[in-house]
Amino acid sequence: MPKPQRRLLFETMRLMSTQQIMLHQLVADRLGLNITDYKCMDLVARYGPMTAGKLAEYSGLTTGAITGAIDRLERAGYARRTDNPKDRRSVIIELTWNEKNKKEYLETFHPLEQKMEKLASRFTHREISLFMEFIQKTSSILHEETSRLSAANKA
């Protein structure tokens, strides 16, 4: 791909990233959470119940920051700590949903899900596969950079 095209791709990705952050900030506000706590909740929703240490690893946050996020998610009714049957020194974080917060969450994302489904239906299986490969590799790079910056911040 020629350099001007790559530059345009990167600029388009920056714009998409900004739009995602703005959308997720509004969702977090709607759910009564800060953006970090909301994205921690999203990680548990995506990967299932996990230890606080694993959540720190996925998020790139310190264990102290994760403790605060879990405390706030518990107070808001979105998560709870349970004993870890494999290690008594740690706890498992799992999501809890009451009717109100589950309904709010689903209603928030339903219109977006429909629009994204309509958009995706315009592309071939091969095109979707290429998008997925690019997005997965981009996500891996972003995770590496999050870990690098987190380690630098701790030093």
N, C-alpha and C positions, 0 to 999 in steps of 0.2 A: 504494500500500500504506500503510495507516495506520501512524503512528509506533510504536505498541506492537508491531505485527507485524514491522516492520523491526528493532526492538530485539531481539526474540526470534530473528529470523534471524541477526543479528550474534552473539548469545550462542551460538547453536547452531553457528555457524561457528567461534567461539573454541574450543568444546568439541571439534569435529572436528579443529581444528589441533593442540590439545594431544594428542589421541589419536594423530594422525599422527606427531607428534614423538616420543612415547613408543614407538610401534611401530618407527619408524626408528632410534631409539637402540638398541633391543634387537637389531634386524637388524645394525646396525653392530657392536655388541658380538659378535654371533654370528660375523660375518665377520672379526673381529679388527681392526676399523678404528675410528677416531673418527668422529663423526657428520659433520663437515665433509668429511673425505676420502671417506666413503661417498657423500655427496650430490654431490661432484665426480665420482665414478665414475658415479653415476646420470646426470649431465648428459652425460658422454661416451657412455654407453650410449644415451641418448635421441637425441642429435644427431649421433653419429658422431665419428670422429677429428677433432680440432681443435687449433689452436695453443694454447699456454699463455695467450696474451693473450685469445683468444676465451673460454677457460674462466674467466679472471678476469672478463671482461665478463658472462658468463652468471651467474656466482656472486655477483658484487658484491664479491669479495675482491681484495686487492691482489695484484700480480704476485709479491711476496715470499711472501705466504701461499700462493699457488698453487704456487710452486716447492717449498715444504715439503710440501704435500699430494701433489704428483706424486712427490716423493722417497719418501714413505711408501707410496703406492700401488705404486710399483715394487718396493720392498722386500717388500711383502706379496704380490707376484705378480699384481696386478690390472691394471697398466698398464705401458706402456713409452714412451719417447721415440724418435721416428724423425726423420730429417732432413726438413725441409720443402723439397720440390723447387721451390717457388715463391719461397722466401725463405731464403737460407742463414743468416740471422741468427736464425731461429726454429726451433722443433721442433714436430712434430705429436705429440699425445698420443693414444694408442690403447689400448683395453683388451686385455688378454691373459687368457686363461682357462686354467687347468689343470683337470684332471678333478675334483679335490677342491673347488676353490672354485666352479666352475660348478655342480656337483651341490648343494653347500650353498646357493647362491643360489637355484637353481630349487626345491629342496625347501622353502626358507623361504617363498617366495611362492605356491606352488601352492595351498595351502588358501585363502589370501586371494583369489586370482584366481577360484577356484570360487565362493566366497561372493559376491563382487562381481558375477559373471556372473549368478548366481541373482537377486540384488537388481535388477540392471538389467533383467532379463527381465520384471519386473512393470510396467514403464513403457512408454508408447507412444513411437513415433518422435518425435513432436512434443514430448513431455515431455523426452525425452533431449536433443533439440536445444536446448530452453530451458535445461536444466541446463548443457549444454556452453557456451552463450553466456555464462551467468553465471560459470561457473568460469574461462573464458578471460579475461573482462574482469577478474575478481578477480585472477587470476594476473598480468595486465599491471599492475594497480595495485600489487600486492605487489612486482613487479620494480622499478617506479618508486620505491617507497619504499625498497627495498634500495639502489638506486643513490644516492638522496638521502642516506640515512644513512651510506652508505659514503663519499661525498664529504665530508660534514660531519665524519666521524671522521678523515679525512686532513688536514683544514684545521687 
